[in-house]
Amino acid sequence: MEKAAIVGIGQTKYERRKSGEIYYDLVYEVTTRAMEDAGYTLDDIGDVITVSNDFWDGRTISCMAVQEAAGAHDKNVSTVEGDGTLGALYGLMRVLGGSGTTLIVAHSKGSEGDPRVITNAMFDPVYHRSLGLDAVSSSALQASAYMSRYGVTEEQCALVSVKNHKNAKNNPFAQLPMDITVADVMKSRKIADPLKLLDCSPVSDGAAAIIIADEKHARKARKKPVWIKGAAHCADAYFLGDRNLAEAASLREAAKKAYAMAGIGNPAKEIDVAELYDAFGYMELMWLEGLGFCDPGGGAGMTESGKTAMGGPIPVNPSGGVLSAHAVLAAGLARIAEAVLQLRGEAGSRQVDGARTSLAHGINGPCGQSHCVWVLGKD
């Protein structure tokens, strides 16, 4: 594809409750940070994409409440109601379609709603919603199916939480930096069998923004551009019973397309660092497999061996991941921002030495129904 790059990024600190800030404030904060990071003014932005959700925001046409804060006055504005990685994919299409530059911004205040009620609404209203399914209980079904299929233990899933919360101690944006043990995870309160409190990501408030530019505009940015080598999206069946929950078929397809675009033949050897959407501990294990870093069922062994830890051959979620801060909709865009920081060498204490190729990943829908994969390069 034509060359395009990420030239600006911005994140808020993620917190359990930002009671003193409204959506407008969060969006304005990350928009101005991304603009300053790129060295751009509003005149340099071709169009704007906002990522929001009426259910999470508690209002219809939720995007209209933040468009001014995103600098969208007198600009072409598009809206995405899904994960931030999907908003970024739409933004990439805009840039490749001739807009020159696109600002993508996502926000969330999970503290202002009931996640159980909100995520219950994503299920079919006739057959499934009345069962009480939500993001947590449906993921518990997937975790059980995956663990049963491959003999993965709860302790192995707990290793992901231990690793990522420890990594979060090096991330000033993270909500839950802490030292915990597998025993701590196992003793934490059961939420939905087999998921325990420390297996689950927190309720978070926060926002993130990135700016994508074509090659001409990228050369004018303040910092060296991070080039988009490949990006792809794939969705699986809507009904949980229509797919194999123990496998990530749509992730495999999205990764296959993104790798083909990026010229990646062996992701385990060619990708230096990965930021994955680990809403629950078991998910990181599944996504490692779907992304081709190991064989099906091999995610647990890969994690146990230390290959995904800082200092391992492919550090996964040096930022602490979604387990350490989960601002819904913004979380995927944060993964891209973190992947950019790694390639710039600006990740501070969470920096992976010598990172030249990074991967960012987002999900949408129940049990990772759809996946979006980004491969970024330093050169």
C-alpha positions in Angstrom: 0.0 0.0 0.0 1.0 3.7 -0.2 3.1 4.9 2.7 1.4 6.3 5.8 2.7 6.9 9.2 1.7 7.8 12.8 3.1 11.2 13.5 1.4 12.2 16.8 0.0 10.5 19.9 -1.7 11.5 23.1 -3.0 9.7 26.2 -4.6 10.7 29.5 -3.7 8.9 32.7 -6.2 6.1 33.2 -8.1 6.2 36.4 -11.0 4.4 38.1 -13.0 7.6 38.2 -12.3 11.0 36.7 -15.1 12.8 38.5 -13.8 16.3 37.7 -13.6 15.8 33.9 -16.3 15.4 31.3 -15.9 13.6 28.0 -15.1 17.0 26.3 -12.2 17.6 28.7 -10.7 14.1 28.1 -10.9 14.5 24.3 -9.5 18.0 24.4 -6.6 16.9 26.5 -5.5 14.1 24.2 -6.2 16.1 21.0 -3.9 18.9 22.1 -1.3 16.4 23.2 -1.3 14.6 19.9 -1.1 17.9 18.0 1.8 19.1 20.1 3.5 15.8 19.7 3.2 16.0 15.9 4.1 19.7 15.8 0.8 20.3 13.9 -1.9 23.0 14.1 -5.5 22.5 13.2 -4.8 23.7 9.7 -2.6 20.6 9.2 -5.5 18.2 10.0 -7.4 17.0 7.0 -10.3 15.3 8.8 -11.3 13.9 12.2 -12.6 10.5 13.4 -14.1 10.2 16.8 -14.7 6.8 18.5 -17.5 6.7 21.0 -20.5 4.6 22.0 -24.0 5.7 22.9 -24.4 3.0 25.5 -21.2 3.9 27.3 -21.7 7.6 27.1 -25.4 7.4 28.1 -26.6 9.6 25.3 -27.7 9.3 21.7 -25.3 10.6 18.9 -22.6 10.6 21.6 -20.0 11.7 19.1 -21.5 15.2 18.8 -20.5 16.0 22.4 -16.8 15.8 21.6 -16.4 17.0 18.0 -15.4 20.6 18.9 -13.0 19.3 21.5 -11.3 17.2 18.8 -10.9 20.3 16.6 -13.5 19.2 14.1 -15.0 22.6 13.3 -15.4 23.0 9.6 -13.7 19.7 8.9 -15.0 16.4 7.6 -15.9 14.2 10.6 -16.6 10.5 10.7 -17.6 8.4 13.7 -16.9 4.9 14.7 -18.7 3.0 17.4 -16.2 0.3 18.2 -12.6 -0.2 19.4 -10.1 2.5 18.8 -8.1 0.3 16.5 -11.1 0.2 14.1 -11.3 4.0 14.3 -7.6 4.1 13.4 -8.2 1.7 10.5 -10.9 4.0 9.2 -8.5 6.9 9.6 -5.9 5.1 7.6 -8.4 4.6 4.8 -9.1 8.3 4.9 -5.4 9.2 4.6 -4.8 6.7 1.8 -8.0 8.1 0.1 -6.4 11.5 -0.2 -7.1 13.4 3.1 -3.4 13.9 3.8 -3.8 13.7 7.6 -6.5 12.3 10.0 -6.9 12.7 13.7 -8.4 9.8 15.5 -9.6 10.2 19.1 -11.4 7.7 21.5 -12.7 8.3 24.9 -14.5 6.3 27.7 -15.8 6.8 31.2 -16.7 3.4 32.4 -17.3 4.8 35.9 -20.4 6.5 34.8 -22.3 3.4 33.8 -22.9 -0.2 34.7 -20.7 -2.4 32.6 -22.9 -5.4 33.2 -26.0 -3.7 31.8 -24.1 -2.0 29.0 -22.3 -5.1 27.8 -25.4 -7.3 28.1 -26.9 -5.1 25.4 -24.4 -6.4 22.8 -26.1 -9.8 22.8 -29.1 -10.9 20.8 -32.3 -9.5 22.4 -34.4 -12.5 21.6 -32.2 -15.5 22.5 -29.3 -14.4 24.6 -29.8 -11.1 26.4 -32.4 -12.5 28.9 -29.8 -15.1 30.0 -27.8 -12.3 31.6 -24.8 -12.6 29.5 -22.3 -9.8 29.6 -18.6 -9.2 28.8 -17.4 -11.0 31.9 -19.7 -14.0 31.9 -19.3 -14.7 28.2 -15.6 -14.4 28.6 -15.8 -16.9 31.4 -17.4 -19.3 29.0 -14.6 -18.8 26.5 -11.9 -19.2 29.1 -13.5 -22.5 30.2 -13.7 -23.7 26.6 -10.1 -22.7 25.9 -8.7 -24.2 29.1 -10.5 -27.5 28.6 -9.5 -27.8 25.0 -5.7 -27.3 25.6 -5.3 -28.3 29.3 -4.4 -24.8 30.3 -4.6 -24.2 34.1 -5.9 -21.2 36.1 -2.4 -20.7 37.4 -1.0 -20.4 33.9 -3.6 -17.7 33.1 -2.7 -16.0 36.3 0.9 -15.5 35.1 -0.4 -13.0 32.6 -1.9 -10.8 35.3 1.3 -11.1 37.4 3.5 -10.0 34.4 1.3 -7.2 33.2 0.6 -5.5 36.5 4.3 -5.6 37.2 5.0 -4.0 33.8 2.5 -1.3 34.6 4.8 -0.1 37.3 6.9 1.5 34.6 3.9 3.2 32.9 2.9 6.6 34.2 -0.5 6.2 32.4 -1.4 2.9 34.0 -4.2 2.6 36.5 -3.1 -0.6 38.4 0.6 -0.9 38.7 1.4 -3.4 41.4 3.4 -6.5 42.4 1.2 -9.6 42.8 1.8 -13.3 42.8 0.0 -16.2 41.2 -1.2 -17.0 44.7 -2.7 -13.5 45.0 -4.6 -14.0 41.7 -5.9 -17.4 42.8 -7.1 -16.1 46.2 -8.9 -13.1 44.7 -12.6 -13.0 44.6 -14.3 -15.3 42.0 -16.2 -13.2 39.5 -17.5 -15.8 37.0 -15.9 -19.2 37.1 -13.0 -19.6 36.2 -12.3 -15.8 36.2 -11.3 -14.1 39.4 -11.0 -10.5 40.2 -7.3 -10.3 39.3 -7.9 -12.1 36.1 -10.1 -9.2 35.0 -9.3 -5.8 33.7 -10.6 -2.8 35.7 -13.3 -0.2 35.0 -11.4 2.8 33.8 -11.8 6.4 32.6 -9.5 7.9 30.0 -8.9 8.8 26.3 -6.3 8.4 23.6 -5.6 10.0 20.2 -3.3 9.5 17.3 -2.6 11.4 14.0 -2.0 9.5 10.8 -0.4 11.2 7.8 0.6 10.3 4.3 4.3 10.4 3.3 4.3 14.0 2.2 2.7 15.3 5.4 4.6 12.8 7.6 7.9 14.3 6.6 6.8 17.7 8.0 6.1 16.2 11.5 8.1 17.3 14.5 9.3 13.7 15.3 10.5 10.9 13.1 7.4 9.1 11.7 6.4 5.6 12.7 5.4 3.8 9.5 2.3 1.7 9.1 3.5 -1.5 7.5 0.2 -3.5 7.7 -3.3 -3.2 9.1 -6.2 -5.6 8.8 -9.5 -6.4 10.4 -11.7 -9.6 10.5 -14.9 -10.4 12.2 -16.3 -13.8 13.3 -19.9 -15.0 13.7 -22.1 -12.9 16.1 -23.8 -15.8 17.9 -21.4 -17.5 20.4 -22.7 -20.9 19.5 -21.8 -20.4 15.9 -18.0 -20.3 16.5 -15.4 -22.3 18.3 -14.7 -20.2 21.4 -11.5 -22.0 22.1 -9.9 -20.6 19.0 -9.4 -17.1 17.5 -10.2 -17.7 13.9 -10.9 -14.1 13.0 -7.6 -13.0 14.7 -5.7 -15.5 12.6 -7.2 -14.1 9.4 -6.6 -10.5 10.4 -3.0 -11.3 11.4 -2.4 -13.2 8.1 -3.5 -10.1 6.1 -1.6 -7.6 8.2 1.6 -9.8 8.0 1.2 -10.1 4.2 1.0 -6.4 3.8 4.0 -5.9 6.1 6.1 -8.7 4.6 6.2 -10.6 7.9 6.9 -14.3 7.4 7.8 -15.3 10.9 6.1 -13.1 13.5 7.8 -14.7 16.4 11.2 -13.7 15.0 10.4 -10.5 13.1 8.2 -8.6 15.7 10.2 -7.1 18.5 7.4 -6.0 20.9 3.6 -6.5 21.0 0.7 -4.6 22.7 -2.3 -7.0 22.9 -5.9 -6.3 24.1 -5.8 -8.5 27.2 -9.2 -7.7 28.8 -8.7 -11.0 30.8 -5.6 -13.0 31.5 -6.5 -16.0 29.4 -7.0 -13.7 26.4 -3.3 -12.9 26.1 -2.6 -16.6 25.8 -5.2 -17.1 23.1 -4.2 -14.0 21.2 -0.5 -15.1 21.2 -1.7 -18.2 19.4 -4.0 -16.4 17.0 -1.2 -14.0 16.1 1.1 -16.9 15.2 3.7 -16.4 17.9 3.2 -20.0 19.0 1.1 -23.1 18.1 -2.5 -23.5 19.3 -2.4 -24.3 23.0 1.2 -23.0 23.2 0.4 -19.5 24.8 0.7 -20.8 28.4 4.1 -22.5 27.8 5.4 -19.4 26.0 4.4 -17.2 29.0 5.8 -19.7 31.6 9.1 -19.7 29.8 9.5 -16.0 30.1 9.5 -15.3 26.4 6.8 -12.6 26.7 8.4 -10.9 29.7 10.5 -7.8 29.6 13.9 -9.0 28.5 12.4 -12.0 26.6 12.6 -12.4 22.9 9.1 -10.8 22.4 7.9 -8.7 25.3 4.1 -8.5 25.4 2.3 -5.6 26.9 5.3 -3.7 28.4 2.7 -1.0 29.2 0.8 -3.3 31.5 -1.8 -3.9 28.9 -5.6 -3.7 29.3 -5.4 -5.6 32.5 -3.8 -2.5 34.1 -6.1 0.1 32.5 -9.3 -0.6 30.4 -10.9 2.5 29.1 -13.3 0.8 26.7 -13.0 2.1 23.1 -9.8 4.0 23.9 -7.9 0.8 25.0 -7.1 -0.3 21.5 -5.9 3.1 20.5 -3.7 3.1 23.5 -2.1 -0.1 22.3 -1.2 1.7 19.1 0.2 4.7 21.0 2.3 2.4 23.2 3.6 0.6 20.1 4.6 4.0 18.6 6.5 5.0 21.8 8.5 1.7 21.6 9.7 2.4 18.1 10.5 6.0 18.9 12.6 4.9 21.9 10.4 7.1 24.1 8.8 4.4 26.3 11.0 5.3 29.3 11.3 2.5 31.9 9.2 0.2 29.8 11.3 0.5 26.7 12.3 -2.6 24.8 15.9 -2.3 23.6 16.4 -2.2 19.9 12.7 -2.4 18.9 12.3 -1.8 15.2 9.0 -3.6 14.5 6.0 -3.5 16.8 2.5 -5.0 16.8 -0.7 -3.4 18.2 -4.0 -5.3 18.5 -7.6 -4.5 19.4 -10.8 -6.4 19.7 -14.5 -5.7 19.4 -17.6 -7.7 20.3 -18.1 -10.6 22.7 -15.2 -13.0 23.2 -13.0 -11.3 20.6 -15.6 -11.6 17.9 -13.6 -9.2 15.7 -9.9 -8.3 15.8 -7.8 -5.5 14.3 -4.1 -6.0 13.9 -1.5 -3.3 13.2 2.2 -3.8 12.3 4.3 -0.7 12.7 7.9 -0.1 11.6 10.7 2.3 12.6 11.9 2.6 9.0 
